Amino acid sequence: MIVITGAAGFIGSCMVGKLNNKGFQNIILVDDFSKTGKHSNFIHKSYREKVERQVFFTWLAQHSKEVEFIFHLGARTDTTEFNAAILDELNLSYSKKIWSACSEYRIPLIYASSAATYGDGTLGYSDLDPGLSYHLKPLNPYGISKNEFDKWVFQQPQSPPRWFGLKFFNVFGPNEYHKGRMASVVFHAFNQVSKWAGGQVDKWAGGQVKLFRSHNPDYVDGGQLRDFIYVKDVTDVMYFLMHHPTDAGIYNLGTGKARTFLDLVNAVFSALNLPPSIEFIDTPVDIRDKYQYFTEAKMGKLRSIGFSKPFYTLEAAVEEYVQGYLVNGRTF
């Protein structure tokens, strides 16, 4: 059996889809299934059982010998969450219990870290030095919670037989309909641009895509840079690592090429065969001093252990996402 926590969420449900496409159906979905907004992400998937997050460790104690691999992708991912107790419970304490259980039961593990651990990027975006985690200064409590777990991992005398922590950069793609404010800029841009009629995009709605104005003199409006990565690239990497026998550690997971928000939004307009129309608005005050102006993953470490598949280009990924999923409201 393969366990996926956060299986009803964005990346987790896409990983279920990836495994289904590879012929895996003996999958255990772990999540808070009371949140009905995520049901469409797994309702058509093939799996063995759903297990509520609160009772997972009781279930695991009873079935540990049957579990071949755990993908721990469940977390509180809202970068504007400032309730430290929630982040400690869901991102730190729960992850520690996952790690300890995988160590005890000898189950290989992949867990989700985040590029938010890098803070403003002053110390770079290299994943080669494990000691860097002790010097990073994330800009928000979410990033802090992820970095605290990364640091804790390196202090443990016992570890799972194989493990990989993945620092996800800006992931976008199908199955993020439920994410609200935290959905990708591609998702929000599409909804600002399109007009729905009979389940199809009918025509140009006359609306503009709103992007944050730059409050940093080194960047023009819309020139803020991110390492945007398509969720299907993320699942490809996780599938590769699931079968990789060595080289445990923390790895970046981006494309290695930063692009501007203007590039991203222009790709959305192009996918809809519409002329660009963009309005710049002030970055909200509550996140302005925590805003990253540049992120770019150093990807040499992952490539050095044998992952050679090329990533989607930004334009190709946006086109597939918009035309293949958003236009029809499909899930992966």
SULNORCOR-V639939 format. One record per helix or strand of 2 or more residues. SS is the DSSP state (a for helix, b for strand). FROM is the first residue (numbers start at 1). LEN is the number of residues. If there is no record, write none. Layout:
BEGIN
ss:from:len
SS:FROM:LEN
SS:FROM:LEN
END
This chain:
BEGIN
ss:from:len
b:2:4
a:10:12
b:27:5
a:36:6
b:49:4
a:53:14
b:69:4
a:84:22
b:108:7
a:115:4
a:130:5
a:141:14
b:163:6
b:170:3
a:177:6
a:185:9
b:196:2
b:200:2
b:209:4
b:225:2
b:228:3
a:231:12
b:249:5
b:259:2
a:261:11
b:278:4
a:285:4
a:300:5
a:314:13
END
